[in-house]
Amino acid sequence: GFDGGDCKPVEGYPGCFVRFPGRIGDNICHEAYNTPDCDYDGKDCPRPVDEYPGCFVRFPERIGDNMCHDAYNTPECEYDGNDCPQVVDGYPDCKVRFPEKIGNGICHYFDENDDGPYKAPECGYDGGDCKPVDGYPDCFVGLPQTLADGTCHDSNNTPECGYDGYDCPRPVEGYPG
């Protein structure tokens, strides 16, 4: 058994028997209680994350919550469940959440789910997926032929692209957009 009666069952943790039950869940990681039966010392100790073998963290629910937690920004934890920007191979100054998007044949733009500067110079204009536009030296888009085609495209509606080659209304200085 229970070590000659020294160990006591811990309420709420079936199968967890320890000498000092009050230490479970006291915000201090006690290695002796860091077991699955004791729920990793009442969640006081890092525990494995099912989706990421080799990743042990104190709060697994924080992985993949759309916030970058530096403590979980490791390869084992898949860079906090892809919440943290990663350096892209071949582009040492390019940090994006989804490096696999770089050079995949699609020119990526910013969106609400991602903060990566894919089409920025430091990312090689999305690994070459975003093409330069003649007459606009700082304009890189996925489909250059859509610039100045008579339709306003949000992805081209930037000062660098001449507000989609003047297909989109330009903001008037001093007036809200």
C-alpha positions as CSV (number, residue, x, y, z in Angstrom):
1,G,0.0,0.0,0.0
2,F,0.2,3.5,1.2
3,D,3.7,3.6,2.6
4,G,2.7,2.3,6.0
5,G,-0.2,4.7,6.3
6,D,1.9,7.8,5.7
7,C,0.2,8.6,2.4
8,K,-3.4,9.9,2.3
9,P,-5.9,10.0,-0.6
10,V,-6.4,13.5,-2.1
11,E,-10.0,14.6,-2.6
12,G,-10.8,15.2,-6.2
13,Y,-7.9,13.2,-7.5
14,P,-8.8,9.5,-7.5
15,G,-5.7,7.4,-7.4
16,C,-3.6,10.2,-5.9
17,F,-2.1,9.3,-2.5
18,V,0.5,11.7,-0.9
19,R,1.9,12.5,2.4
20,F,0.8,16.1,2.5
21,P,-2.4,16.5,0.5
22,G,-2.5,20.3,1.2
23,R,0.5,20.7,-1.2
24,I,-1.6,19.6,-4.2
25,G,-2.6,22.8,-6.1
26,D,-0.7,25.2,-3.8
27,N,1.0,27.0,-6.8
28,I,4.3,25.2,-6.1
29,C,5.5,22.3,-8.2
30,H,6.3,19.4,-5.9
31,E,8.1,16.8,-8.0
32,A,6.9,13.9,-5.8
33,Y,3.3,14.8,-6.7
34,N,4.0,15.5,-10.4
35,T,2.1,12.4,-11.6
36,P,-1.0,12.0,-13.9
37,D,-3.0,10.6,-10.9
38,C,-2.3,13.8,-9.0
39,D,-3.0,15.9,-12.1
40,Y,0.6,17.0,-12.1
41,D,0.5,18.4,-8.6
42,G,-2.9,19.9,-9.1
43,K,-1.7,21.7,-12.3
44,D,1.2,23.2,-10.4
45,C,3.7,21.4,-12.5
46,P,4.2,21.3,-16.3
47,R,2.2,18.6,-17.9
48,P,2.2,17.0,-21.4
49,V,0.2,18.5,-24.2
50,D,-1.6,15.8,-26.2
51,E,-1.3,17.5,-29.6
52,Y,2.5,18.1,-29.2
53,P,4.6,15.2,-28.0
54,G,7.6,16.5,-26.0
55,C,5.8,19.7,-25.0
56,F,5.3,20.1,-21.3
57,V,3.6,23.3,-20.0
58,R,1.7,24.4,-16.9
59,F,-1.3,25.8,-18.8
60,P,-1.9,23.7,-22.0
61,E,-5.1,25.7,-22.7
62,R,-2.8,28.6,-23.6
63,I,-1.4,26.8,-26.6
64,G,-3.1,27.8,-29.8
65,D,-5.2,30.6,-28.1
66,N,-4.0,33.3,-30.7
67,M,-1.7,34.9,-28.2
68,C,2.1,34.3,-28.2
69,H,3.4,33.0,-24.9
70,D,7.2,33.2,-24.8
71,A,7.5,30.3,-22.4
72,Y,5.7,28.0,-25.0
73,N,7.4,29.4,-28.1
74,T,9.5,26.2,-28.6
75,P,9.7,23.7,-31.5
76,E,8.3,21.0,-29.1
77,C,5.2,23.1,-28.5
78,E,5.0,24.0,-32.2
79,Y,5.8,27.7,-31.4
80,D,2.8,28.0,-29.0
81,G,0.5,26.2,-31.4
82,N,1.6,28.6,-34.2
83,D,0.7,31.6,-32.1
84,C,4.3,32.9,-32.2
85,P,6.0,34.2,-35.3
86,Q,8.9,32.0,-36.5
87,V,12.0,32.8,-38.5
88,V,11.7,31.5,-42.1
89,D,14.5,29.4,-43.6
90,G,16.4,31.5,-46.1
91,Y,15.0,34.8,-44.8
92,P,16.7,35.5,-41.4
93,D,14.8,38.8,-40.9
94,C,11.3,37.3,-41.8
95,K,9.2,36.2,-38.8
96,V,5.7,34.9,-39.5
97,R,3.2,32.6,-37.8
98,F,2.9,30.2,-40.7
99,P,6.3,29.9,-42.5
100,E,4.9,27.2,-44.8
101,K,3.0,30.0,-46.6
102,I,6.3,31.6,-47.8
103,G,7.0,30.5,-51.4
104,N,3.9,28.2,-51.7
105,G,2.7,29.8,-55.0
106,I,0.1,32.2,-53.4
107,C,0.8,35.8,-52.6
108,H,-0.4,36.3,-49.0
109,Y,-1.7,39.5,-47.5
110,F,-2.3,40.4,-43.9
111,D,-5.6,39.1,-42.4
112,E,-7.2,39.1,-39.0
113,N,-5.9,35.7,-38.1
114,D,-2.3,36.3,-38.9
115,D,0.2,39.1,-38.2
116,G,2.9,38.0,-40.6
117,P,4.4,40.4,-43.2
118,Y,4.5,37.8,-45.9
119,K,4.8,40.2,-48.8
120,A,7.4,42.4,-47.1
121,P,11.0,42.7,-48.5
122,E,12.4,40.8,-45.5
123,C,10.3,37.8,-46.5
124,G,11.4,37.9,-50.2
125,Y,8.0,39.2,-51.2
126,D,6.4,36.0,-50.0
127,G,9.2,33.9,-51.3
128,G,8.7,35.3,-54.8
129,D,4.9,34.7,-54.7
130,C,4.1,38.4,-54.8
131,K,5.2,40.0,-58.1
132,P,6.5,43.5,-58.8
133,V,4.3,45.8,-60.8
134,D,5.7,47.9,-63.7
135,G,5.6,51.6,-62.9
136,Y,5.1,50.9,-59.1
137,P,8.6,50.0,-57.7
138,D,7.3,49.3,-54.2
139,C,4.1,47.4,-55.2
140,F,4.2,43.6,-55.0
141,V,0.9,41.7,-55.6
142,G,-0.1,38.2,-56.5
143,L,-1.7,39.1,-59.8
144,P,-0.1,42.2,-61.3
145,Q,-2.6,42.1,-64.2
146,T,-5.4,43.1,-61.7
147,L,-3.7,46.5,-61.1
148,A,-5.5,49.3,-63.1
149,D,-8.0,46.8,-64.6
150,G,-11.1,49.0,-63.9
151,T,-12.0,47.2,-60.6
152,C,-10.9,48.3,-57.1
153,H,-9.2,45.3,-55.4
154,D,-8.6,45.7,-51.7
155,S,-5.4,43.8,-51.8
156,N,-4.0,46.4,-54.3
157,N,-5.5,49.4,-52.6
158,T,-2.3,50.8,-51.1
159,P,-0.3,54.0,-51.7
160,E,2.6,51.8,-53.0
161,C,0.2,50.4,-55.7
162,G,-1.3,53.8,-56.6
163,Y,-4.6,52.8,-55.0
164,D,-4.9,49.8,-57.4
165,G,-3.6,51.9,-60.3
166,Y,-6.3,54.6,-59.5
167,D,-9.1,52.0,-59.6
168,C,-9.8,52.7,-56.0
169,P,-10.7,56.1,-54.5
170,R,-7.7,57.8,-52.9
171,P,-8.1,59.2,-49.4
172,V,-8.5,63.0,-49.3
173,E,-6.1,64.6,-46.9
174,G,-7.9,66.1,-43.9
175,Y,-11.0,64.0,-44.4
176,P,-11.7,60.6,-42.7
177,G,-11.5,57.6,-45.0
